[in-house]
Amino acid sequence: MIQAQPQSPRRMNVAVVGATGNVDRLLVTELATRGHRVTAITIHPELVEPHPLGTG
């Protein structure tokens, strides 16, 4: 029997357009929590809060 090899998680660089919207704000949080590097693109940068896991 052939067993599948577990895949190592891939870390991605992700840009989210509209990052301060209702859905995208949740998406940014989820991506950052999973260890991805997230760039938030928005016309309201004052609404973007650093994620606690971020490197600043």
BELSULSUL-V907642 format. One record per run of one state. SS is the DSSP state (hx for helix, st for strand, lp for the rest). FROM is the first residue (numbers start at 1). LEN is the number of residues. If there is no record, write none. Layout:
BEGIN
ss: [SS:SS]
from: [FROM:FROM]
len: [LEN:LEN]
END
This chain:
BEGIN
ss: [lp:st:lp:hx:lp:st:lp:hx:lp]
from: [1:13:18:22:34:37:42:45:48]
len: [12:5:4:12:3:5:3:3:9]
END
